[in-house]
Amino acid sequence: MASTLNKMLEEKLQQNLKQHTLAAQEVNFSGGREFSLVSVDKIEANPYQPRRVFPQPELEKLAASIAEVGLLEPILLRKTGDNCYQIAAGERRWRAHKLLGKHTIESIVTEIADSDMAVFALAENMDREDLSDYEIGLAIRQIENVFPTKKKLAESLGLNREDMYRYFSFDELPEYIRADLDNNPRLLSRSAASDIKRLLNQNKDSQTIHDYLAQAWDLLLVNELDQTKVTGFVARKLKTPSESQQDGQAHGQHDFIQNSKKVGTIGWSGKHLTIKININAVNEEKEKKLMDFVQKLIDEDSDKKV
């Protein structure tokens, strides 16, 4: 896929960036391109950057290489205002310079359209071949308007349309899942995301599917459920009557919230009062306090009956 994308880039950016490969050797460029030492503090990241995470060990390794042999290739920038720049290519090199405490970085400054900024960001990262499916999905969304149709977009990326739409599945996942993916984009593959999307669409009228999906996601986060098993977990829950359904509908259910996220419920149905709390929401000490508190309440009721 990376090679196909690079070929597309060569065709797409040929008109105004055909000298890019010579950037490290040339000092003056036609078409508004110029070599410059730019203050690292005046540079912003590419707004179309698909990469959500820059692993610290990798940045430290790159920084050590730059400290030893210098910067082998300038980063590519576009000017956005007086002494203000955005990165088109080279964000890792820029971050490594900041890590080293360097004040300036060798740069090629030129005019670049938004569409080309998006394509540059995707191409640079795809060429490393270590982007997650989630990051690739975000990046494809950012460049899709460059192409007249989805078909052309898929062809340019070397994808069949079915696989491309798997990347788009991330868009339709619940917000809390996408928030976790922003922090750890490798939690979910495009195939697993597509399966979850399909299950949600098939059960739009279900009142409980989102609760079951939240349960499955919590298990995934603590490595107790593989991403490929999420939809199976939810599907089994949908088919198996819950305790509340077996004992009558739950009444007066109340949600426990921690850091704006649901971590448990309390409610009664038939003859039972049920408390459910995510094991990750309480430590051993809190668990003991909860058990002691409930036991005390039960003992109080027993004393009143005597």
Steps between C-alpha positions, in 0.01 A plus 500: 500500500783740581659455158169565325447810707848625424429460129180698542693770687754526224223567251300725733783726614718493190410849383616697802724265697704311241826622653418364847747212476781751441404712799793391712754599236358829371498836672286718273186382326273634233128532556535657844696212652781600732736342749481654846591448865164530675438537873347179634266709715349664191400167347167321540419139421324409176127547569439188291749285691352148521734371768340522845796368700873567469673234715757660727767229450488552122532877537794457738672267252449752218621783722816306583565443128451870421729597788770269363487556123272802458177538305533310173198659330326832572136495601241642260296801615242744375474851633175594675582851620783721621762254624234229535522165323326164469671169434425323173754222559745431781307523825709227668818690412348819642396324823850352531650848469274623780606201708863598447427858602605636160375848415491471119454231238603484134189541289371532146226764490256504209137558411285191553124463464289342774431195283872445447567544874257216567652274236853576620413410858344170400778409257781569745343279766378227266853472368606395850233229489431513873180702510202336670176437311331772706762759405485398134121534509525854635762588240293365210205708616722807494607453139178360350391839368813512284342232281180534294349169615546233765588259221790720387613537861502123551686441174765757590557336837518152349191388692179335391197702607391240755828524686500880482156508662637285781732792578196729503327278760687675780289812435184323619633356824384648834683809616659331803660238274639762264634696799692193616625443145636855493725402791572145386416464129605135484217380724280418202561388142287612207345152476398503865366855464299394196353204693394728787344750260306220328374361832384846613315554172334160526376573852397866477180432692674324789490686830790303647757461223694811602521376860632164379748669266625716789550184706694337219712809448588518870617137482706578190671791675622269779608229252226260609333499158665494159383757245387218269266371774318827573207447263464136608482609864231757424304262274488234774379758751223605262384140457520402869227645726651716769434440868261793503305355209479160670382653826285778360607836366742698715354805676659814632836429336770752581836535327828547685722754326876543533689763300195554275491128412245240609668247731202318649129481583265435788137396454239257622285249318261250651651393831855612437701820538799480268819705516745473212831689501788472254787332683738770373299773677585376851815381667522232768454750782188655342358154430531410869341830605208436263446148634518624860252779422249265337535251784438780751181601316377141502582463869308819578188360332537177694526690830177688427312172442608353836 
